[in-house]
Amino acid sequence: MSGSPPDPKPSAIPSYMLNGSNPLYAPGGTHERESLNSSIRFSLAPLIPIKFDFPVAESGHVDISETLAVRSPVAARGQSILNAQPRDPGDEGPLTLPATVSRPASPYILNPPIDFDGLSWPCPGTRQRLESTLEETENRLQKLAGAVQTILECVGEDPERDGLLGTPERYAKAMLFFSKGYEENVRDLVNGAVFHEDHDELVIVKHIDVFSLCEHHMVPFGGKMHIGYIPDRRVLGLSKLARLAEVFSRRLQLQERLTKQVALAISEVLNPRGVGVVMESAHLCMVMRGVQKVSSNTTTSCMLGCMRTCAKSREEFLTLLNRG
């Protein structure tokens, strides 16, 4: 037997969990980092749909054996599924084409979160409204008030009675306030509030009151928004997170889009390791009309960066949200 000491028994504890290291953000090898970066880039990049041009056989089934044009990795996976043989003869039947993309392309992932002049996803008339003169603003207000008066007449009311005399003008001013988020400049909003700080742990602001208008029925929905991000040596003033939620809520909105827009804007401003946004709200379009379910609530979320790719980071964020 040799006098040399036996090889040390390998530890069951990973090395990155020793000496006070953070287990949530374990340093990985080159392959792991490249995989993470590729996942983030793929999740944010526009996805190109497959263009199908299939001939129809005499049997009435679609023949895709030679006509499927693969445009993306998603399409390649779809091709292998479509060409696979049925597992059982009883599975034979008319072909149903799968979805061509995992997430549909929309202006909110194709366009940059913050435009060249600081606006975020402006509508066609946003700059015209923003740059209008006092006379043009007054004309817009009167035009909107006239439309409200027409609505009152159409529902059978008398716009000339005492209680409704000033209603068209009041509603016009209120609508311009409800939609003021279109013309607010995100760069001006966060200017001077981005600070360099050596912090790489979660930052969460919970229970931000949010009110908006449903774009389908133009009735209010409101609730709470919770925002969290993992900085990469840059942090944002806490009040600015609430102001970003206000900018995007003061528009005609969908809750799903509102959640995504806030997350993308924070990612654009700070370039953090990860962003998570969760919103819970009640929609009056489901309470006052339609199904009329008073106690129903809707929850949406958007995760970017390591919040999307790392289960531990996402779990930590969601666990802290549930701590009251």
C-alpha positions as CSV (number, residue, x, y, z in Angstrom):
1,M,0.0,0.0,0.0
2,S,1.2,3.5,-0.8
3,G,1.8,6.0,1.9
4,S,0.0,8.8,0.0
5,P,-3.3,9.9,1.5
6,P,-6.5,8.7,-0.2
7,D,-8.3,11.0,-2.6
8,P,-10.7,13.2,-0.8
9,K,-14.4,12.1,-1.0
10,P,-16.2,14.4,-3.4
11,S,-18.6,16.7,-1.7
12,A,-22.3,16.5,-2.3
13,I,-22.6,20.3,-2.1
14,P,-21.9,22.1,-5.3
15,S,-18.9,24.4,-5.1
16,Y,-20.8,27.5,-5.9
17,M,-22.9,27.0,-2.7
18,L,-19.8,27.1,-0.5
19,N,-18.0,30.2,1.0
20,G,-21.0,32.4,1.0
21,S,-21.8,32.3,-2.7
22,N,-25.4,32.9,-3.9
23,P,-27.0,29.7,-5.0
24,L,-29.6,31.5,-7.2
25,Y,-27.0,32.9,-9.6
26,A,-24.4,30.2,-9.8
27,P,-21.6,30.8,-12.2
28,G,-21.9,28.5,-15.1
29,G,-19.5,27.5,-17.9
30,T,-19.3,29.1,-21.3
31,H,-21.9,26.7,-22.6
32,E,-24.4,27.6,-19.9
33,R,-23.9,31.3,-20.4
34,E,-24.3,31.0,-24.1
35,S,-27.5,28.9,-23.6
36,L,-28.9,31.5,-21.3
37,N,-28.1,34.4,-23.6
38,S,-29.5,32.5,-26.6
39,S,-32.8,31.8,-24.7
40,I,-33.2,35.5,-23.8
41,R,-32.5,36.6,-27.3
42,F,-34.9,34.1,-28.7
43,S,-37.6,35.0,-26.3
44,L,-37.4,38.7,-27.3
45,A,-36.7,38.3,-31.0
46,P,-39.5,38.5,-33.5
47,L,-40.6,35.1,-34.6
48,I,-41.2,34.4,-38.3
49,P,-44.3,32.4,-39.2
50,I,-44.2,29.5,-41.6
51,K,-45.8,30.2,-45.0
52,F,-47.8,27.2,-46.1
53,D,-48.8,26.5,-49.7
54,F,-50.1,23.0,-49.7
55,P,-51.8,21.2,-52.6
56,V,-54.9,19.3,-51.8
57,A,-54.9,15.6,-52.8
58,E,-57.8,13.8,-54.4
59,S,-58.6,12.3,-51.0
60,G,-59.2,15.8,-49.6
61,H,-56.2,15.6,-47.3
62,V,-53.4,18.2,-47.4
63,D,-50.1,16.9,-48.9
64,I,-47.2,18.6,-47.1
65,S,-44.4,16.1,-48.0
66,E,-42.6,18.4,-50.4
67,T,-44.1,21.9,-49.9
68,L,-43.3,22.8,-46.3
69,A,-40.9,25.7,-46.3
70,V,-39.0,25.8,-43.1
71,R,-38.4,29.5,-42.0
72,S,-37.3,29.1,-38.3
73,P,-36.3,26.6,-35.6
74,V,-40.0,26.5,-34.6
75,A,-40.9,25.5,-38.1
76,A,-38.3,22.7,-38.1
77,R,-39.9,21.2,-35.0
78,G,-43.3,21.6,-36.6
79,Q,-42.1,19.8,-39.7
80,S,-40.9,16.8,-37.8
81,I,-44.2,16.5,-36.0
82,L,-46.3,16.9,-39.2
83,N,-44.3,14.2,-41.0
84,A,-44.4,11.7,-38.2
85,Q,-46.4,8.5,-38.7
86,P,-49.5,8.1,-36.6
87,R,-49.0,6.0,-33.6
88,D,-52.1,4.0,-34.3
89,P,-54.1,3.4,-37.5
90,G,-57.1,4.8,-35.6
91,D,-55.3,8.2,-35.4
92,E,-55.7,8.8,-39.1
93,G,-57.8,11.8,-39.9
94,P,-57.8,15.2,-41.5
95,L,-54.6,17.1,-40.8
96,T,-54.8,20.0,-38.3
97,L,-51.8,22.3,-38.7
98,P,-50.1,23.3,-35.4
99,A,-49.5,26.9,-34.4
100,T,-46.6,28.3,-36.4
101,V,-45.1,30.3,-33.6
102,S,-45.0,30.0,-29.8
103,R,-45.9,33.7,-29.3
104,P,-47.6,35.7,-32.0
105,A,-45.7,38.7,-33.3
106,S,-47.1,42.0,-32.3
107,P,-46.0,45.7,-32.3
108,Y,-45.1,45.3,-28.7
109,I,-42.3,42.8,-29.4
110,L,-41.3,44.0,-32.9
111,N,-40.9,47.7,-32.0
112,P,-38.5,49.0,-29.4
113,P,-40.0,49.7,-26.0
114,I,-38.8,53.3,-26.1
115,D,-38.8,55.2,-29.4
116,F,-36.1,57.7,-30.6
117,D,-37.9,60.6,-28.9
118,G,-38.7,58.9,-25.6
119,L,-42.3,57.9,-26.4
120,S,-43.3,54.2,-25.9
121,W,-45.4,52.5,-28.6
122,P,-47.0,55.8,-29.7
123,C,-50.3,55.7,-31.6
124,P,-50.6,57.4,-35.0
125,G,-52.0,60.5,-33.5
126,T,-49.8,60.7,-30.4
127,R,-47.2,63.1,-31.8
128,Q,-49.9,65.3,-33.3
129,R,-51.6,65.5,-30.0
130,L,-48.3,66.1,-28.2
131,E,-47.2,68.9,-30.5
132,S,-50.6,70.6,-31.0
133,T,-51.0,74.3,-30.3
134,L,-53.5,75.7,-27.8
135,E,-56.0,76.3,-30.5
136,E,-55.7,72.7,-31.8
137,T,-56.0,71.4,-28.3
138,E,-59.2,73.4,-27.7
139,N,-60.6,72.2,-31.1
140,R,-59.9,68.6,-30.1
141,L,-61.6,69.1,-26.8
142,Q,-64.7,70.5,-28.4
143,K,-64.8,67.7,-31.0
144,L,-64.7,65.1,-28.2
145,A,-67.4,67.0,-26.2
146,G,-69.6,67.0,-29.3
147,A,-69.2,63.2,-29.6
148,V,-70.2,62.8,-26.0
149,Q,-73.3,64.9,-26.6
150,T,-74.2,62.6,-29.5
151,I,-73.9,59.6,-27.2
152,L,-76.2,61.2,-24.7
153,E,-78.8,61.8,-27.4
154,C,-78.5,58.3,-28.7
155,V,-79.2,56.7,-25.3
156,G,-82.4,58.8,-25.0
157,E,-81.1,61.5,-22.6
158,D,-81.6,65.3,-22.9
159,P,-78.1,66.9,-23.0
160,E,-79.8,70.3,-22.2
161,R,-81.1,69.3,-18.8
162,D,-79.4,70.8,-15.7
163,G,-77.5,67.7,-14.6
164,L,-76.0,67.1,-18.1
165,L,-75.3,70.6,-19.3
166,G,-71.5,70.4,-18.6
167,T,-71.2,66.7,-18.9
168,P,-69.8,66.5,-22.4
169,E,-67.0,69.0,-21.6
170,R,-66.2,67.3,-18.3
171,Y,-66.1,63.8,-19.9
172,A,-63.9,65.1,-22.7
173,K,-61.4,66.5,-20.2
174,A,-61.5,63.3,-18.2
175,M,-60.9,61.1,-21.3
176,L,-57.8,63.2,-22.2
177,F,-56.6,62.6,-18.7
178,F,-57.3,58.8,-18.9
179,S,-55.2,58.6,-22.0
180,K,-52.4,61.0,-21.1
181,G,-50.0,58.1,-21.0
182,Y,-49.6,58.1,-24.8
183,E,-47.8,61.4,-24.8
184,E,-45.6,61.0,-21.7
185,N,-41.9,60.7,-22.3
186,V,-40.3,57.7,-20.6
187,R,-36.8,59.1,-20.9
188,D,-37.8,62.3,-19.2
189,L,-39.6,60.3,-16.5
190,V,-36.5,58.2,-15.5
191,N,-33.9,60.9,-16.2
192,G,-31.5,61.2,-13.2
193,A,-33.1,58.3,-11.3
194,V,-30.8,55.5,-12.6
195,F,-28.0,54.9,-10.1
196,H,-24.9,52.7,-10.2
197,E,-25.0,50.3,-7.2
198,D,-23.3,47.0,-6.5
199,H,-26.5,45.1,-5.9
200,D,-27.4,41.8,-7.5
201,E,-30.4,40.7,-5.5
202,L,-34.1,41.1,-6.0
203,V,-35.7,44.5,-5.8
204,I,-39.5,44.3,-5.5
205,V,-42.2,47.0,-5.3
206,K,-45.6,45.5,-4.4
207,H,-49.2,46.7,-4.4
208,I,-48.9,49.6,-6.9
209,D,-52.4,50.8,-7.6
210,V,-53.2,50.7,-11.3
211,F,-56.3,52.0,-13.1
212,S,-56.9,51.8,-16.9
213,L,-59.6,51.6,-19.6
214,C,-60.4,48.4,-21.4
215,E,-60.0,49.0,-25.1
216,H,-62.8,46.6,-26.0
217,H,-65.6,48.4,-24.1
218,M,-63.9,51.6,-22.8
219,V,-64.9,50.8,-19.2
220,P,-62.4,50.8,-16.3
221,F,-60.4,48.0,-14.9
222,G,-58.1,48.4,-11.9
223,G,-56.1,46.5,-9.4
224,K,-52.5,46.0,-8.1
225,M,-49.3,45.6,-9.9
226,H,-46.1,44.0,-8.4
227,I,-42.8,44.8,-10.1
228,G,-39.5,43.0,-9.4
229,Y,-36.1,43.0,-11.1
230,I,-32.6,41.7,-10.5
231,P,-30.1,44.6,-11.1
232,D,-26.9,44.4,-13.1
233,R,-25.0,47.2,-11.2
234,R,-27.8,49.7,-12.0
235,V,-30.9,50.4,-10.0
236,L,-33.9,52.7,-10.6
237,G,-35.5,55.0,-8.1
238,L,-38.4,53.1,-6.5
239,S,-41.0,55.8,-7.3
240,K,-40.1,55.5,-11.0
241,L,-41.4,51.9,-11.1
242,A,-44.8,53.2,-10.0
243,R,-44.6,56.0,-12.5
244,L,-43.8,53.6,-15.3
245,A,-46.9,51.6,-14.3
246,E,-48.9,54.8,-14.4
247,V,-47.6,55.8,-17.9
248,F,-48.8,52.6,-19.5
249,S,-52.0,52.3,-17.6
250,R,-53.2,55.7,-18.8
251,R,-54.1,54.3,-22.2
252,L,-56.7,52.2,-23.8
253,Q,-55.3,48.8,-22.7
254,L,-55.5,45.1,-22.3
255,Q,-54.2,43.8,-19.0
256,E,-52.0,41.3,-20.8
257,R,-50.4,44.1,-22.9
258,L,-50.1,46.4,-19.9
259,T,-48.1,43.8,-17.9
260,K,-45.8,43.2,-20.9
261,Q,-45.2,46.9,-21.6
262,V,-44.1,47.7,-18.1
263,A,-41.7,44.7,-18.0
264,L,-40.2,45.6,-21.4
265,A,-39.8,49.3,-20.5
266,I,-37.9,48.4,-17.3
267,S,-35.7,46.0,-19.3
268,E,-34.9,48.7,-21.8
269,V,-34.1,51.4,-19.2
270,L,-32.0,49.3,-16.8
271,N,-30.8,46.3,-18.9
272,P,-31.1,44.2,-15.7
273,R,-30.5,40.4,-15.3
274,G,-34.2,39.8,-15.1
275,V,-37.6,41.5,-14.7
276,G,-40.8,40.1,-13.4
277,V,-44.2,41.9,-13.4
278,V,-47.4,40.5,-12.0
279,M,-50.8,42.3,-12.1
280,E,-54.1,41.4,-10.5
281,S,-57.2,43.3,-11.4
282,A,-61.0,43.4,-11.7
283,H,-62.6,44.3,-15.0
284,L,-65.9,46.2,-15.0
285,C,-66.6,44.8,-18.4
286,M,-67.1,41.5,-16.6
287,V,-68.9,43.0,-13.7
288,M,-71.4,45.6,-15.1
289,R,-72.2,43.7,-18.3
290,G,-71.6,40.4,-20.0
291,V,-71.3,37.5,-17.6
292,Q,-71.6,39.9,-14.6
293,K,-69.3,38.0,-12.2
294,V,-68.7,40.5,-9.4
295,S,-66.0,38.5,-7.6
296,S,-63.9,37.5,-10.6
297,N,-60.2,38.7,-10.8
298,T,-57.6,38.4,-13.5
299,T,-53.9,37.7,-12.9
300,T,-51.3,38.2,-15.6
301,S,-47.5,38.0,-15.5
302,C,-44.5,38.8,-17.7
303,M,-41.0,37.4,-17.0
304,L,-37.9,38.4,-18.8
305,G,-34.2,37.5,-18.6
306,C,-33.2,35.2,-15.8
307,M,-36.7,35.5,-14.3
308,R,-37.9,33.6,-17.4
309,T,-35.0,31.1,-17.8
310,C,-34.1,30.4,-14.1
311,A,-36.7,28.6,-12.1
312,K,-35.1,29.5,-8.8
313,S,-35.1,33.2,-9.5
314,R,-38.7,33.1,-10.6
315,E,-39.7,31.0,-7.5
316,E,-38.0,33.5,-5.2
317,F,-39.9,36.4,-6.8
318,L,-43.2,34.7,-6.6
319,T,-42.6,33.5,-3.0
320,L,-41.8,37.0,-1.8
321,L,-45.0,38.3,-3.5
322,N,-47.1,36.0,-1.4
323,R,-45.6,37.2,1.9
324,G,-48.3,39.8,2.4
